[in-house]
């Protein structure tokens, strides 16, 4: 008997390969899977944003706006029954790594929404709601859906009241819906009961999405709690693009939904075909795969008798919001289901490091290239110390890269803060926004150069783009608005991409013609 319903949002073609494969899937590879996802009946797919723009320019050598337009053409107009495309936006940082001028935020989101992404998930790495305002307003102005995401983390200052306060302010700024963005897989089921119920109580009728990663072995159990409590949407992946540092597998969530009597809004019968295509793609990208031996699945269309028993037992335990029952359910899910299906054994040390999936994937790749992979354990131990010194910032782009890079320098230099990166200094000085807690006084003194911290909204300190100067220097490379926007967001990567395109393709229009 169906007692509820839940919507699934597939993230395989955005967060899945960002978390597992250093964001290296090409548009052509995505298009081998996208029609199958469309035919499965998804109403929303996460396909763009995050690191995919930068990676497209630098690694797959593709225009990210052309990728988005290709996806939109394949999925149809959502106003006429097509599939919504959700993109991940880093608030004032947009799809890059530093705060942008308000005019750039407005221009970029206008072009993104009109090109094809009608839903924008907007978050701030520090949960500084001031940095969401312009992105929310721009998204809504151009008829997009603005979803505000809570960057979930744990620390002495991050409690349920902290996150509820952020949600209140985000809704007040105009957000259409809310999401819990658990980028490092830290949200345990017991806390999920408190946080989800509080959000539902404070914002009744507001659509709530739960997004987590399997990094610490908590996400599947937390999703089950989400279904029990009536969360509207769950972010998932398929087989080889799920588990580990990515989202929970859609197939397993489907099993649990059936056990709970919850109706899932997609047809999972195409899962074996989707799995096979993603498995082939993951093999093609083995050179950037941090853990090719643990790609999970393939999941059967129907679980066998033993798995059904395990699912039933775990589901029953998770309906009791006490720690003992929850720990028992987690052990069943991780040890008797996930590991048995080929996913990696959970390393609980990540609960201390709090490193998100995409950061782990890229850090592993970078250290391997530098022949320094043996330093990875020490860097993971250093990350929480650097994070505490930075006021317990949540670790998600760009703060995860900033803290992770500083931790790596501390280890590789053999002395903490012997070398301080400019982004780390900017973080402590307030250039990225308001820190959750005061930074370590000694570290701040070391990096401040005697200057006071910045107190206003980060965009206040960003100078406007000198469009005339940009066109004088790069006008011969520019064909239209999207090229200009990419140059503003990724000046080095976009300039190289556009120059290579010019060298290998048709001439670009003149700067004068572009300005019209």
TORBARO-548771 format. One line per 3 residues: number of its first residue (from 0); their letters; for each residue x, y, z of C-alpha. Coordinates in steps of 0.02 Angstrom, whole numbers. Last residue first. Layout:
<nodes>
NUM = a = X Y Z | ... .
</nodes>
This chain:
<nodes>
515 = xxx = 1305 2295 -1608 | 1432 2263 -1470 | 1478 2101 -1557 .
512 = xxx = 1496 2188 -1724 | 1620 2311 -1650 | 1719 2170 -1569 .
509 = xxx = 1733 2082 -1735 | 1652 1914 -1766 | 1758 1758 -1737 .
506 = xxx = 1847 1676 -1882 | 1795 1497 -1923 | 1882 1350 -1841 .
503 = xxx = 2049 1281 -1784 | 2145 1437 -1736 | 1988 1526 -1678 .
500 = xxx = 1938 1379 -1570 | 2112 1372 -1496 | 2100 1557 -1452 .
497 = xxx = 1926 1532 -1377 | 1983 1388 -1267 | 2143 1477 -1214 .
494 = xxx = 2047 1636 -1169 | 1913 1534 -1080 | 2039 1443 -969 .
491 = xxx = 2133 1601 -920 | 1987 1721 -896 | 1865 1596 -818 .
488 = xxx = 1712 1695 -762 | 1733 1856 -862 | 1799 1764 -1014 .
485 = xxx = 1653 1642 -1002 | 1531 1788 -999 | 1611 1866 -1152 .
482 = xxx = 1603 1703 -1247 | 1420 1678 -1199 | 1375 1853 -1258 .
479 = xxx = 1433 1828 -1437 | 1569 1778 -1558 | 1721 1836 -1460 .
476 = xxx = 1900 1790 -1505 | 1940 1949 -1603 | 1867 2050 -1459 .
473 = xxx = 1997 1985 -1337 | 2107 2132 -1294 | 2002 2278 -1354 .
470 = xxx = 1845 2186 -1304 | 1906 2160 -1126 | 1962 2341 -1112 .
467 = xxx = 1791 2402 -1169 | 1704 2282 -1051 | 1796 2345 -898 .
464 = xxx = 1711 2227 -774 | 1648 2313 -617 | 1760 2308 -463 .
461 = xxx = 1723 2177 -329 | 1730 2242 -149 | 1544 2267 -126 .
458 = xxx = 1512 2095 -201 | 1578 2019 -39 | 1438 2095 69 .
455 = xxx = 1517 2207 201 | 1632 2168 347 | 1808 2156 279 .
452 = xxx = 1938 2110 410 | 2056 2246 475 | 2231 2261 399 .
449 = xxx = 2394 2228 493 | 2459 2108 361 | 2306 1999 397 .
446 = xxx = 2388 1828 370 | 2490 1804 529 | 2368 1898 640 .
443 = xxx = 2226 1789 573 | 2326 1632 614 | 2357 1694 791 .
440 = xxx = 2176 1745 819 | 2100 1582 754 | 1951 1634 650 .
437 = xxx = 1789 1700 727 | 1641 1585 691 | 1528 1553 541 .
434 = xxx = 1638 1666 432 | 1549 1811 344 | 1586 1822 159 .
431 = xxx = 1714 1774 27 | 1822 1930 55 | 1804 1910 242 .
428 = xxx = 1987 1923 296 | 1998 1738 339 | 1942 1688 164 .
425 = xxx = 2052 1818 79 | 2205 1750 171 | 2160 1574 118 .
422 = xxx = 2135 1635 -62 | 2305 1721 -57 | 2393 1561 -6 .
419 = xxx = 2493 1557 154 | 2669 1484 159 | 2748 1444 327 .
416 = xxx = 2566 1425 378 | 2594 1260 470 | 2770 1194 448 .
413 = xxx = 2833 1042 350 | 2812 1133 185 | 2718 984 108 .
410 = xxx = 2604 965 259 | 2559 1149 283 | 2549 1171 94 .
407 = xxx = 2424 1027 82 | 2320 1101 223 | 2320 1269 132 .
404 = xxx = 2262 1182 -27 | 2124 1088 64 | 2063 1245 151 .
401 = xxx = 2051 1343 -11 | 1987 1196 -114 | 1852 1156 14 .
398 = xxx = 1810 1341 32 | 1772 1360 -154 | 1682 1242 -169 .
395 = xxx = 1617 1151 -16 | 1694 1127 155 | 1587 1217 282 .
392 = xxx = 1691 1351 370 | 1736 1312 550 | 1807 1486 585 .
389 = xxx = 1961 1474 474 | 2072 1403 612 | 1945 1263 634 .
386 = xxx = 1956 1223 447 | 2146 1221 454 | 2141 1094 596 .
383 = xxx = 2006 992 507 | 2114 986 348 | 2275 929 432 .
380 = xxx = 2221 748 456 | 2167 736 274 | 2335 809 224 .
377 = xxx = 2425 677 328 | 2327 537 244 | 2358 608 67 .
374 = xxx = 2547 629 85 | 2581 460 2 | 2499 528 -155 .
371 = xxx = 2645 648 -181 | 2701 594 -355 | 2646 764 -421 .
368 = xxx = 2517 687 -540 | 2456 574 -399 | 2438 723 -284 .
365 = xxx = 2330 812 -413 | 2218 662 -450 | 2190 622 -265 .
362 = xxx = 2151 804 -230 | 2030 808 -377 | 1928 657 -323 .
359 = xxx = 1932 704 -139 | 1874 881 -181 | 1730 818 -288 .
356 = xxx = 1670 706 -147 | 1669 833 -6 | 1804 829 130 .
353 = xxx = 1736 830 307 | 1910 785 377 | 1838 721 540 .
350 = xxx = 1695 619 468 | 1815 572 329 | 1903 459 453 .
347 = xxx = 1749 348 440 | 1822 258 289 | 1674 166 214 .
344 = xxx = 1709 2 127 | 1701 32 -59 | 1549 -12 -167 .
341 = xxx = 1541 -185 -246 | 1363 -239 -209 | 1412 -331 -49 .
338 = xxx = 1492 -169 9 | 1327 -76 -16 | 1209 -210 54 .
335 = xxx = 1277 -304 204 | 1411 -187 267 | 1338 -17 222 .
332 = xxx = 1151 -44 234 | 1156 -167 378 | 1281 -63 478 .
329 = xxx = 1178 95 449 | 1020 8 511 | 1105 -48 672 .
326 = xxx = 1173 127 701 | 997 196 679 | 922 75 804 .
323 = xxx = 1052 121 935 | 1042 308 902 | 854 323 926 .
320 = xxx = 735 388 793 | 642 224 770 | 580 216 590 .
317 = xxx = 759 183 541 | 755 11 623 | 607 -44 518 .
314 = xxx = 690 13 358 | 851 -79 403 | 756 -241 436 .
311 = xxx = 653 -229 277 | 807 -190 171 | 902 -336 246 .
308 = xxx = 757 -455 215 | 737 -392 37 | 923 -421 10 .
305 = xxx = 908 -602 65 | 756 -634 -46 | 834 -561 -204 .
302 = xxx = 814 -380 -252 | 714 -347 -411 | 781 -251 -560 .
299 = xxx = 953 -314 -511 | 1086 -185 -464 | 1242 -177 -569 .
296 = xxx = 1317 -134 -451 | 1462 -35 -378 | 1610 51 -458 .
293 = xxx = 1739 -4 -332 | 1894 -61 -426 | 1906 103 -521 .
290 = xxx = 1944 201 -362 | 2018 373 -399 | 1957 369 -580 .
287 = xxx = 2048 498 -686 | 2139 373 -800 | 1987 256 -792 .
284 = xxx = 1886 377 -897 | 1837 252 -1032 | 1796 126 -895 .
281 = xxx = 1679 253 -815 | 1596 277 -984 | 1566 90 -1004 .
278 = xxx = 1491 81 -830 | 1381 231 -867 | 1312 144 -1021 .
275 = xxx = 1282 -21 -930 | 1201 65 -780 | 1081 164 -890 .
272 = xxx = 1030 3 -977 | 1007 -89 -811 | 911 59 -736 .
269 = xxx = 781 65 -876 | 652 -19 -764 | 672 121 -637 .
266 = xxx = 519 217 -697 | 514 382 -605 | 397 464 -477 .
263 = xxx = 435 347 -333 | 283 296 -228 | 321 263 -45 .
260 = xxx = 255 104 35 | 407 93 148 | 473 -67 68 .
257 = xxx = 440 5 -105 | 536 162 -62 | 679 57 6 .
254 = xxx = 697 -38 -159 | 688 124 -259 | 823 202 -149 .
251 = xxx = 929 51 -193 | 905 77 -380 | 933 265 -371 .
248 = xxx = 1104 234 -295 | 1152 355 -156 | 1249 509 -213 .
245 = xxx = 1437 520 -249 | 1591 499 -139 | 1574 309 -130 .
242 = xxx = 1399 272 -198 | 1333 324 -368 | 1401 344 -545 .
239 = xxx = 1435 157 -566 | 1257 109 -513 | 1147 261 -547 .
236 = xxx = 1142 427 -456 | 1024 507 -331 | 959 674 -266 .
233 = xxx = 800 654 -163 | 645 763 -182 | 489 803 -80 .
230 = xxx = 543 749 95 | 398 656 175 | 467 611 346 .
227 = xxx = 486 425 309 | 561 468 139 | 692 581 221 .
224 = xxx = 729 446 349 | 765 329 204 | 876 464 129 .
221 = xxx = 973 473 293 | 1002 285 288 | 1068 298 110 .
218 = xxx = 1178 448 155 | 1266 386 311 | 1410 280 247 .
215 = xxx = 1540 417 265 | 1569 464 84 | 1394 414 25 .
212 = xxx = 1352 591 -29 | 1198 695 13 | 1059 799 -62 .
209 = xxx = 886 812 16 | 760 922 -74 | 623 1022 14 .
206 = xxx = 474 1101 -76 | 398 1239 32 | 223 1190 89 .
203 = xxx = 261 1215 272 | 415 1320 305 | 450 1322 493 .
200 = xxx = 376 1150 528 | 450 1070 372 | 621 1145 410 .
197 = xxx = 612 1086 592 | 556 911 542 | 699 899 417 .
194 = xxx = 830 959 542 | 776 851 690 | 750 689 595 .
191 = xxx = 908 721 494 | 1005 733 657 | 960 552 695 .
188 = xxx = 991 499 514 | 1170 565 509 | 1211 716 400 .
185 = xxx = 1398 712 366 | 1402 654 184 | 1528 786 130 .
182 = xxx = 1414 889 17 | 1260 881 128 | 1158 1009 32 .
179 = xxx = 990 1021 120 | 879 1101 -10 | 748 1237 -7 .
176 = xxx = 618 1306 -127 | 562 1467 -213 | 697 1579 -137 .
173 = xxx = 640 1760 -124 | 762 1844 -3 | 642 1803 140 .
170 = xxx = 655 1620 92 | 844 1631 106 | 832 1723 272 .
167 = xxx = 720 1592 350 | 829 1451 282 | 986 1529 358 .
164 = xxx = 901 1541 528 | 844 1361 514 | 1024 1308 478 .
161 = xxx = 1095 1394 632 | 951 1334 741 | 987 1154 690 .
158 = xxx = 1166 1170 750 | 1327 1228 667 | 1431 1326 792 .
155 = xxx = 1531 1187 878 | 1551 1103 709 | 1453 996 587 .
152 = xxx = 1415 1034 406 | 1267 1065 292 | 1276 1197 157 .
149 = xxx = 1092 1246 153 | 1031 1262 -25 | 918 1398 -94 .
146 = xxx = 817 1345 -247 | 778 1482 -372 | 660 1430 -513 .
143 = xxx = 696 1526 -673 | 587 1658 -753 | 723 1785 -799 .
140 = xxx = 688 1892 -647 | 680 1738 -538 | 858 1686 -576 .
137 = xxx = 923 1864 -560 | 840 1892 -391 | 904 1728 -320 .
134 = xxx = 1080 1760 -386 | 1081 1938 -317 | 1025 1886 -143 .
131 = xxx = 1128 1728 -118 | 1287 1813 -56 | 1194 1898 86 .
128 = xxx = 1137 1728 150 | 1311 1689 216 | 1298 1501 230 .
125 = xxx = 1489 1498 217 | 1499 1398 55 | 1349 1490 -15 .
122 = xxx = 1214 1400 -109 | 1102 1424 -260 | 1016 1279 -347 .
119 = xxx = 957 1351 -513 | 808 1280 -605 | 764 1330 -785 .
116 = xxx = 930 1283 -863 | 913 1301 -1052 | 999 1443 -1142 .
113 = xxx = 879 1573 -1073 | 917 1520 -894 | 1105 1522 -924 .
110 = xxx = 1103 1688 -1016 | 1006 1776 -878 | 1113 1688 -748 .
107 = xxx = 1273 1756 -825 | 1208 1933 -847 | 1139 1948 -671 .
104 = xxx = 1294 1876 -588 | 1406 1983 -698 | 1310 2141 -652 .
101 = xxx = 1322 2097 -467 | 1512 2089 -478 | 1583 1917 -449 .
98 = xxx = 1646 1832 -292 | 1786 1705 -319 | 1787 1521 -369 .
95 = xxx = 1684 1502 -526 | 1509 1444 -570 | 1421 1592 -488 .
92 = xxx = 1539 1658 -354 | 1399 1767 -284 | 1297 1610 -255 .
89 = xxx = 1393 1453 -300 | 1268 1395 -432 | 1220 1213 -462 .
86 = xxx = 1112 1185 -614 | 944 1101 -631 | 874 1056 -801 .
83 = xxx = 685 1033 -804 | 619 895 -918 | 496 933 -1057 .
80 = xxx = 306 937 -1038 | 272 1097 -1132 | 335 1223 -1002 .
77 = xxx = 481 1105 -974 | 535 1136 -1155 | 617 983 -1230 .
74 = xxx = 743 863 -1155 | 860 834 -1304 | 860 1017 -1357 .
71 = xxx = 893 1070 -1178 | 1042 953 -1162 | 1119 1019 -1322 .
68 = xxx = 1092 1199 -1264 | 1181 1159 -1100 | 1329 1083 -1191 .
65 = xxx = 1335 1234 -1308 | 1341 1344 -1154 | 1484 1240 -1083 .
62 = xxx = 1588 1263 -1242 | 1694 1108 -1254 | 1876 1062 -1232 .
59 = xxx = 1845 906 -1126 | 1981 960 -1005 | 1999 1148 -985 .
56 = xxx = 1840 1226 -1054 | 1725 1083 -1006 | 1808 1069 -835 .
53 = xxx = 1774 1252 -795 | 1591 1237 -844 | 1564 1068 -761 .
50 = xxx = 1636 1120 -592 | 1467 1163 -515 | 1343 1203 -651 .
47 = xxx = 1252 1086 -769 | 1156 923 -779 | 1047 899 -626 .
44 = xxx = 890 815 -695 | 711 862 -650 | 544 785 -702 .
41 = xxx = 621 614 -729 | 510 498 -831 | 629 355 -868 .
38 = xxx = 627 408 -1051 | 723 565 -1006 | 852 465 -909 .
35 = xxx = 874 348 -1058 | 889 496 -1177 | 1026 571 -1064 .
32 = xxx = 1139 420 -1059 | 1233 420 -1225 | 1214 610 -1225 .
29 = xxx = 1324 622 -1071 | 1467 536 -1163 | 1450 657 -1309 .
26 = xxx = 1446 805 -1190 | 1608 746 -1113 | 1627 668 -941 .
23 = xxx = 1785 730 -854 | 1718 806 -693 | 1859 735 -583 .
20 = xxx = 1790 559 -609 | 1704 511 -446 | 1632 670 -369 .
17 = xxx = 1619 775 -527 | 1562 620 -621 | 1413 596 -506 .
14 = xxx = 1384 781 -473 | 1341 821 -653 | 1288 678 -768 .
11 = xxx = 1245 557 -627 | 1140 686 -532 | 968 608 -554 .
8 = xxx = 826 695 -462 | 701 577 -380 | 527 628 -323 .
5 = xxx = 447 554 -169 | 274 487 -130 | 178 430 21 .
2 = xxx = 74 290 97 | 68 171 -50 | 0 0 0 .
</nodes>
